[in-house]
Amino acid sequence: SFEVMPDIPVEGYKELRAEHPEIAVKDEEVEEALNNVREQHATFTSVEGRPLADGDFAQASMDGKPKDGFADGDDKTQPVHMDEVLIEIGGKNTVPEFTANLRGANAGDERQFEVVYAEDTNDKRLAGKTFVYTVKVQAIKQKSLPELNDDFAKELGEFTSLDQVRNQIRENMTAERKHTAEHEAKDKLVAELVKRNDFEVPESLVDRQIDLRIERGLRALAAQGMKMEDLKKMDLPRLRAGQRDQALQDVKSSLLLERIAELEKIETGEEEVNREIESLAQQTKQTSEAVRARLTQDGGLDRIRNRIRSEKTLEFLYHQSA
């Protein structure tokens, strides 16, 4: 049996209003970003003939394991092993026990000590546990930062002065914030559009959207290193139920944008599709012809056309909502 597409009346889309905030970047924010760039270009030199003091860095290897051993069924807690790690003595991000136990050590010394992690520690594998660390100091290093001047600017690329670097940082931060603000405003616009226009949606479209959302989520988890056997253990019926509301919103917003595109005669031009294919070809290191052939076969070209059309329609709604 075929499910019939609903007739979609679109009400009130010309009255939608969105926030268009003024984007500002403060001078101190630019300076903080510039200092982060400076930190990335720090150099470390070895210090001989004296022990570790505050402000120094211990170049060390370290091993850590839970004091009580590994509990049965605890597959999250792993022993810690790191080679050639740099530990800042007295650094604001250094665990205090590392500073207290390594201060005064010489190159070649080995220190063993315990660290008790609080229950609210960010790394859940360590939260509430006591670890025993063995740290061997290989060398003592001092950090040097480059001077903030025009010579430093020239090292960073196509710049002749530090002010040019500042301007570039400000431009990048402004563009990023503008993009975020626009994205949030468009999300609110779409939510309001769906709220104003209630209609029944064929269940098959919602199911297909749930499939897409779950597939995307699983791909992201796999890319983050989640193992196949763990993916297979996931409760798919529960996952599907959890995705339903958002999938319904996705389908409704997609159908509404499609209808507005028809009413406003918004189309996708061939050159826009070609640009998208070129971009995909560069990302996947294939020829444009190969990408086009694959997309033509699996219906991907239509998906791209529809996505570009939706984006243009949303852009239209955003600009007329000012």
The 8 nearest C-alpha neighbors of each residue, nearest first, counted from 0:
[[1, 2, 3, 203, 201, 202, 4, 204],
 [2, 0, 3, 4, 203, 201, 202, 204],
 [3, 1, 201, 4, 0, 203, 202, 5],
 [2, 4, 5, 1, 201, 6, 200, 0],
 [5, 3, 2, 6, 201, 200, 7, 199],
 [6, 4, 7, 3, 200, 199, 198, 201],
 [7, 5, 8, 4, 198, 3, 199, 258],
 [6, 8, 5, 9, 258, 255, 198, 254],
 [7, 9, 10, 6, 196, 258, 255, 198],
 [10, 8, 7, 196, 255, 11, 12, 259],
 [11, 9, 12, 196, 8, 195, 13, 192],
 [10, 12, 14, 13, 15, 9, 195, 192],
 [11, 13, 15, 14, 10, 192, 9, 316],
 [14, 12, 11, 15, 319, 320, 316, 10],
 [13, 15, 11, 12, 16, 320, 319, 10],
 [16, 14, 12, 13, 320, 17, 11, 188],
 [15, 17, 320, 14, 321, 18, 188, 317],
 [18, 16, 320, 184, 188, 19, 321, 317],
 [17, 19, 20, 184, 16, 321, 320, 181],
 [18, 20, 17, 321, 21, 181, 184, 180],
 [21, 19, 18, 22, 180, 177, 181, 23],
 [22, 20, 23, 19, 177, 18, 180, 176],
 [21, 23, 20, 177, 173, 176, 24, 180],
 [24, 22, 21, 25, 173, 176, 172, 169],
 [23, 25, 173, 169, 28, 26, 22, 172],
 [24, 26, 28, 27, 23, 29, 169, 30],
 [25, 27, 29, 28, 30, 24, 169, 31],
 [26, 28, 30, 29, 25, 31, 24, 32],
 [29, 27, 31, 25, 26, 30, 32, 24],
 [28, 30, 26, 32, 27, 31, 169, 33],
 [31, 29, 33, 27, 28, 32, 34, 26],
 [30, 32, 28, 34, 33, 29, 27, 35],
 [33, 31, 35, 29, 34, 30, 28, 36],
 [34, 32, 30, 36, 35, 31, 29, 37],
 [35, 33, 37, 31, 36, 32, 30, 38],
 [34, 36, 38, 32, 37, 33, 31, 39],
 [37, 35, 33, 39, 34, 38, 32, 40],
 [36, 38, 34, 40, 35, 39, 33, 145],
 [37, 39, 35, 41, 40, 36, 34, 144],
 [38, 40, 36, 37, 41, 35, 34, 42],
 [41, 39, 37, 38, 42, 36, 144, 145],
 [42, 40, 144, 38, 143, 39, 142, 145],
 [41, 43, 143, 142, 40, 144, 44, 145],
 [42, 44, 142, 141, 140, 143, 41, 45],
 [45, 43, 140, 141, 46, 142, 42, 143],
 [44, 46, 140, 139, 141, 47, 138, 43],
 [45, 47, 139, 140, 44, 141, 48, 49],
 [48, 46, 49, 45, 139, 50, 138, 106],
 [47, 49, 46, 50, 105, 106, 139, 51],
 [48, 50, 47, 105, 51, 46, 103, 139],
 [49, 51, 105, 103, 104, 52, 48, 106],
 [50, 52, 103, 102, 104, 55, 105, 139],
 [51, 53, 102, 55, 103, 54, 50, 88],
 [54, 52, 88, 89, 55, 51, 102, 87],
 [53, 55, 88, 52, 89, 87, 56, 90],
 [56, 54, 141, 53, 88, 52, 140, 87],
 [55, 57, 87, 140, 86, 85, 88, 139],
 [58, 56, 139, 86, 85, 59, 138, 136],
 [59, 57, 85, 138, 137, 84, 83, 136],
 [60, 58, 136, 83, 137, 84, 135, 57],
 [59, 61, 82, 83, 135, 81, 134, 84],
 [60, 62, 134, 81, 133, 80, 135, 59],
 [63, 61, 80, 133, 79, 132, 134, 81],
 [62, 64, 132, 79, 131, 78, 130, 133],
 [63, 65, 78, 130, 131, 79, 66, 132],
 [64, 66, 130, 68, 67, 129, 131, 69],
 [65, 67, 130, 68, 131, 129, 64, 113],
 [68, 66, 65, 69, 129, 70, 130, 64],
 [69, 67, 65, 66, 70, 64, 130, 71],
 [68, 70, 71, 67, 65, 73, 76, 77],
 [71, 69, 73, 72, 68, 67, 74, 76],
 [72, 70, 73, 69, 74, 68, 76, 75],
 [71, 73, 74, 70, 69, 75, 76, 68],
 [74, 72, 70, 71, 75, 76, 69, 77],
 [73, 75, 76, 72, 77, 71, 70, 69],
 [76, 74, 73, 124, 77, 123, 72, 125],
 [77, 75, 124, 74, 73, 78, 125, 69],
 [78, 76, 75, 79, 74, 64, 124, 69],
 [77, 79, 64, 63, 80, 76, 62, 65],
 [80, 78, 63, 62, 77, 64, 81, 61],
 [79, 81, 62, 61, 63, 78, 82, 60],
 [82, 80, 61, 60, 84, 62, 79, 83],
 [81, 83, 60, 84, 61, 59, 80, 58],
 [84, 82, 59, 60, 58, 85, 81, 137],
 [83, 85, 59, 82, 58, 60, 81, 86],
 [86, 84, 58, 57, 56, 59, 87, 83],
 [87, 85, 57, 56, 88, 84, 58, 93],
 [88, 86, 56, 90, 55, 89, 93, 57],
 [87, 89, 53, 98, 90, 54, 55, 56],
 [90, 88, 53, 98, 87, 54, 91, 93],
 [91, 89, 93, 87, 92, 88, 54, 53],
 [90, 92, 93, 89, 94, 87, 95, 88],
 [93, 91, 90, 94, 87, 89, 95, 86],
 [92, 94, 90, 91, 95, 87, 89, 97],
 [93, 95, 97, 96, 92, 98, 91, 114],
 [96, 94, 98, 97, 93, 99, 89, 90],
 [97, 95, 99, 98, 94, 100, 114, 113],
 [98, 96, 100, 95, 99, 94, 101, 93],
 [97, 99, 88, 95, 101, 96, 89, 100],
 [100, 98, 96, 97, 102, 101, 95, 88],
 [101, 99, 97, 98, 102, 96, 110, 112],
 [100, 102, 104, 98, 99, 97, 103, 51],
 [101, 103, 51, 52, 104, 99, 98, 100],
 [102, 104, 51, 50, 101, 52, 105, 100],
 [105, 103, 50, 101, 51, 102, 108, 106],
 [104, 106, 50, 108, 107, 51, 103, 49],
 [107, 105, 138, 136, 137, 108, 139, 104],
 [106, 108, 136, 137, 105, 109, 135, 138],
 [109, 107, 105, 136, 106, 135, 104, 110],
 [110, 108, 135, 134, 136, 107, 111, 133],
 [109, 111, 134, 133, 135, 108, 112, 100],
 [110, 112, 133, 132, 134, 109, 131, 113],
 [113, 111, 132, 131, 110, 133, 114, 100],
 [112, 114, 131, 130, 132, 115, 129, 111],
 [113, 115, 130, 129, 116, 96, 131, 112],
 [114, 116, 129, 128, 130, 113, 117, 127],
 [117, 115, 127, 128, 126, 129, 114, 125],
 [118, 116, 127, 119, 120, 126, 115, 128],
 [117, 119, 127, 126, 120, 116, 128, 125],
 [120, 118, 117, 126, 121, 127, 123, 116],
 [119, 121, 126, 117, 122, 118, 116, 123],
 [122, 120, 123, 119, 126, 125, 124, 118],
 [123, 121, 124, 120, 125, 126, 119, 116],
 [122, 124, 126, 125, 121, 120, 119, 118],
 [125, 123, 76, 122, 126, 75, 77, 128],
 [124, 126, 123, 128, 122, 116, 127, 120],
 [127, 125, 118, 123, 120, 128, 116, 117],
 [126, 128, 118, 117, 116, 125, 129, 115],
 [129, 127, 116, 126, 125, 115, 130, 65],
 [128, 130, 115, 114, 66, 65, 116, 113],
 [131, 129, 65, 66, 114, 64, 113, 63],
 [130, 132, 113, 63, 64, 66, 112, 65],
 [133, 131, 63, 112, 111, 62, 113, 134],
 [132, 134, 111, 62, 61, 110, 63, 135],
 [133, 135, 61, 110, 109, 60, 132, 111],
 [134, 136, 109, 60, 59, 108, 137, 61],
 [137, 135, 59, 106, 107, 108, 138, 58],
 [138, 136, 59, 106, 107, 58, 135, 139],
 [137, 139, 106, 58, 136, 57, 140, 45],
 [140, 138, 57, 46, 45, 56, 58, 106],
 [141, 139, 45, 56, 44, 46, 43, 55],
 [142, 140, 55, 44, 43, 56, 45, 143],
 [141, 143, 43, 42, 41, 140, 144, 44],
 [144, 142, 42, 41, 43, 141, 145, 44],
 [143, 145, 41, 146, 42, 38, 142, 37],
 [146, 144, 147, 41, 37, 143, 151, 40],
 [147, 145, 148, 144, 151, 37, 150, 149],
 [146, 148, 151, 145, 149, 161, 37, 152],
 [147, 149, 151, 150, 146, 161, 152, 160],
 [148, 150, 160, 152, 161, 151, 153, 159],
 [151, 149, 153, 152, 148, 154, 160, 159],
 [150, 152, 154, 149, 148, 153, 147, 155],
 [153, 151, 149, 161, 155, 150, 154, 160],
 [154, 152, 158, 150, 155, 151, 159, 156],
 [153, 155, 151, 152, 156, 150, 158, 157],
 [156, 154, 152, 153, 151, 158, 157, 164],
 [157, 155, 154, 158, 153, 152, 159, 164],
 [156, 158, 153, 159, 155, 152, 154, 164],
 [159, 157, 153, 156, 152, 160, 163, 164],
 [158, 160, 153, 152, 149, 157, 163, 161],
 [161, 159, 149, 162, 163, 152, 158, 164],
 [160, 162, 149, 164, 152, 163, 148, 165],
 [163, 161, 165, 164, 160, 166, 149, 152],
 [162, 164, 166, 161, 165, 160, 167, 158],
 [165, 163, 167, 161, 162, 166, 168, 152],
 [164, 166, 162, 168, 163, 167, 169, 161],
 [167, 165, 163, 169, 164, 168, 170, 162],
 [166, 168, 170, 164, 169, 165, 171, 163],
 [167, 169, 165, 171, 166, 170, 172, 164],
 [168, 170, 166, 172, 167, 171, 173, 29],
 [171, 169, 167, 173, 168, 172, 174, 166],
 [172, 170, 168, 174, 173, 169, 175, 167],
 [171, 173, 175, 169, 174, 170, 168, 176],
 [174, 172, 170, 176, 171, 175, 177, 169],
 [175, 173, 177, 171, 172, 176, 170, 178],
 [176, 174, 172, 178, 177, 173, 171, 179],
 [177, 175, 179, 173, 178, 174, 180, 172],
 [178, 176, 174, 180, 175, 179, 173, 181],
 [177, 179, 175, 181, 176, 180, 182, 174],
 [180, 178, 176, 182, 177, 181, 183, 175],
 [179, 181, 177, 183, 182, 178, 176, 184],
 [182, 180, 184, 178, 183, 179, 185, 177],
 [181, 183, 179, 185, 180, 184, 178, 186],
 [182, 184, 186, 180, 185, 181, 179, 187],
 [185, 183, 181, 187, 186, 182, 17, 18],
 [186, 184, 188, 182, 187, 183, 181, 189],
 [185, 187, 183, 189, 188, 184, 182, 190],
 [186, 188, 190, 184, 185, 189, 191, 183],
 [189, 187, 185, 191, 186, 190, 192, 184],
 [188, 190, 192, 186, 191, 187, 185, 193],
 [191, 189, 187, 193, 192, 188, 194, 186],
 [190, 192, 194, 188, 189, 193, 187, 195],
 [191, 193, 189, 195, 194, 190, 188, 196],
 [194, 192, 196, 190, 191, 195, 252, 189],
 [193, 195, 191, 192, 196, 190, 197, 189],
 [196, 194, 192, 193, 191, 197, 10, 11],
 [197, 195, 193, 194, 9, 10, 192, 198],
 [196, 198, 195, 194, 193, 199, 251, 7],
 [199, 197, 200, 196, 7, 5, 251, 6],
 [198, 200, 201, 5, 197, 251, 202, 4],
 [199, 201, 202, 198, 5, 251, 204, 4],
 [202, 200, 203, 204, 2, 4, 199, 205],
 [201, 203, 205, 204, 206, 200, 2, 207],
 [202, 204, 206, 201, 205, 207, 2, 200],
 [205, 203, 207, 202, 206, 201, 208, 250],
 [204, 206, 208, 202, 207, 203, 247, 246],
 [207, 205, 209, 203, 208, 204, 202, 210],
 [206, 208, 210, 204, 205, 209, 203, 211],
 [207, 209, 211, 205, 210, 206, 246, 212],
 [208, 210, 206, 212, 211, 207, 246, 242],
 [211, 209, 207, 213, 208, 212, 214, 206],
 [212, 210, 208, 214, 209, 213, 215, 207],
 [211, 213, 209, 215, 214, 210, 216, 208],
 [214, 212, 216, 210, 215, 211, 217, 209],
 [213, 215, 211, 217, 216, 212, 210, 218],
 [216, 214, 218, 212, 213, 217, 211, 219],
 [215, 217, 213, 219, 218, 214, 212, 220],
 [218, 216, 220, 214, 219, 215, 213, 221],
 [219, 217, 221, 215, 216, 220, 222, 214],
 [218, 220, 222, 216, 217, 221, 215, 223],
 [221, 219, 217, 223, 222, 218, 225, 216],
 [220, 222, 225, 218, 224, 223, 219, 217],
 [221, 223, 219, 224, 220, 218, 225, 217],
 [224, 222, 220, 221, 225, 219, 218, 226],
 [223, 225, 221, 222, 226, 220, 219, 227],
 [226, 224, 221, 220, 223, 227, 229, 230],
 [227, 225, 229, 228, 224, 230, 221, 220],
 [226, 228, 230, 229, 231, 225, 221, 232],
 [227, 229, 231, 230, 226, 232, 225, 233],
 [230, 228, 232, 226, 231, 227, 225, 233],
 [231, 229, 227, 232, 228, 233, 226, 225],
 [230, 232, 228, 229, 233, 227, 234, 235],
 [233, 231, 229, 230, 228, 234, 235, 227],
 [234, 232, 231, 230, 235, 229, 238, 237],
 [233, 235, 237, 236, 238, 232, 231, 239],
 [234, 236, 238, 237, 233, 239, 240, 232],
 [237, 235, 239, 238, 234, 240, 241, 233],
 [236, 238, 240, 235, 239, 234, 241, 233],
 [237, 239, 235, 241, 236, 240, 234, 242],
 [240, 238, 236, 242, 241, 237, 235, 243],
 [239, 241, 237, 243, 242, 238, 236, 244],
 [242, 240, 238, 239, 243, 237, 244, 245],
 [243, 241, 239, 240, 245, 244, 246, 209],
 [242, 244, 246, 240, 245, 241, 247, 239],
 [245, 243, 247, 246, 242, 248, 241, 240],
 [244, 246, 248, 247, 243, 242, 249, 241],
 [247, 245, 249, 243, 248, 244, 208, 209],
 [246, 248, 244, 250, 245, 249, 205, 243],
 [249, 247, 245, 251, 246, 250, 252, 244],
 [250, 248, 246, 252, 247, 251, 253, 245],
 [251, 249, 253, 247, 248, 252, 254, 246],
 [252, 250, 248, 254, 253, 249, 255, 247],
 [253, 251, 255, 249, 254, 250, 248, 193],
 [252, 254, 250, 256, 251, 255, 249, 257],
 [255, 253, 257, 251, 252, 256, 250, 258],
 [254, 256, 258, 252, 257, 253, 251, 259],
 [257, 255, 259, 253, 258, 254, 309, 252],
 [256, 258, 254, 260, 255, 259, 253, 261],
 [257, 259, 255, 261, 260, 256, 254, 262],
 [260, 258, 262, 256, 261, 257, 263, 255],
 [261, 259, 265, 257, 263, 258, 262, 264],
 [262, 260, 264, 258, 259, 263, 257, 265],
 [261, 263, 259, 260, 264, 258, 265, 257],
 [262, 264, 260, 261, 265, 259, 312, 258],
 [265, 263, 261, 262, 260, 266, 259, 312],
 [266, 264, 260, 263, 261, 312, 308, 267],
 [265, 267, 308, 264, 268, 260, 261, 311],
 [268, 266, 308, 304, 307, 269, 271, 265],
 [267, 269, 271, 270, 266, 272, 304, 273],
 [268, 270, 272, 271, 273, 267, 274, 304],
 [269, 271, 273, 272, 268, 274, 267, 275],
 [272, 270, 274, 268, 269, 273, 275, 267],
 [271, 273, 269, 275, 270, 274, 276, 304],
 [274, 272, 270, 276, 275, 271, 277, 269],
 [275, 273, 277, 271, 276, 272, 270, 278],
 [274, 276, 278, 272, 273, 277, 279, 271],
 [275, 277, 273, 279, 278, 274, 280, 287],
 [278, 276, 280, 274, 275, 279, 287, 273],
 [277, 279, 275, 281, 276, 280, 274, 282],
 [280, 278, 276, 282, 281, 277, 283, 275],
 [279, 281, 285, 277, 283, 287, 278, 282],
 [282, 280, 284, 278, 279, 283, 277, 285],
 [281, 283, 279, 280, 284, 278, 285, 277],
 [282, 284, 280, 285, 281, 279, 278, 290],
 [285, 283, 281, 280, 282, 286, 279, 287],
 [286, 284, 280, 283, 289, 287, 281, 290],
 [285, 287, 289, 288, 280, 290, 284, 281],
 [286, 288, 290, 280, 289, 277, 291, 276],
 [287, 289, 291, 286, 290, 292, 285, 280],
 [290, 288, 292, 286, 291, 287, 293, 285],
 [289, 291, 287, 293, 288, 292, 294, 280],
 [290, 292, 288, 294, 289, 293, 295, 287],
 [293, 291, 289, 295, 290, 294, 288, 296],
 [292, 294, 296, 290, 295, 291, 289, 297],
 [295, 293, 299, 291, 300, 296, 297, 292],
 [296, 294, 292, 298, 293, 300, 297, 291],
 [295, 297, 293, 294, 298, 292, 299, 291],
 [298, 296, 294, 299, 295, 293, 300, 292],
 [299, 297, 295, 300, 301, 296, 294, 302],
 [298, 300, 294, 302, 297, 301, 295, 303],
 [301, 299, 303, 294, 302, 298, 295, 304],
 [302, 300, 304, 303, 299, 298, 305, 295],
 [301, 303, 299, 305, 300, 304, 306, 298],
 [302, 304, 306, 300, 301, 305, 307, 299],
 [305, 303, 301, 307, 302, 306, 267, 308],
 [306, 304, 308, 302, 303, 307, 301, 309],
 [305, 307, 309, 303, 308, 304, 302, 310],
 [308, 306, 310, 304, 309, 305, 303, 311],
 [307, 309, 305, 311, 306, 310, 267, 266],
 [310, 308, 312, 306, 307, 311, 256, 305],
 [309, 311, 307, 313, 312, 308, 314, 306],
 [312, 310, 314, 308, 313, 309, 315, 307],
 [313, 311, 315, 309, 314, 310, 260, 308],
 [312, 314, 316, 310, 315, 311, 317, 309],
 [313, 315, 311, 317, 312, 316, 310, 318],
 [316, 314, 312, 313, 318, 317, 311, 319],
 [317, 315, 313, 319, 314, 318, 320, 312],
 [318, 316, 314, 320, 315, 319, 313, 185],
 [317, 319, 315, 320, 316, 321, 314, 313],
 [318, 320, 316, 321, 317, 315, 13, 16],
 [321, 319, 16, 317, 318, 17, 15, 316],
 [320, 319, 318, 17, 16, 19, 317, 18]]
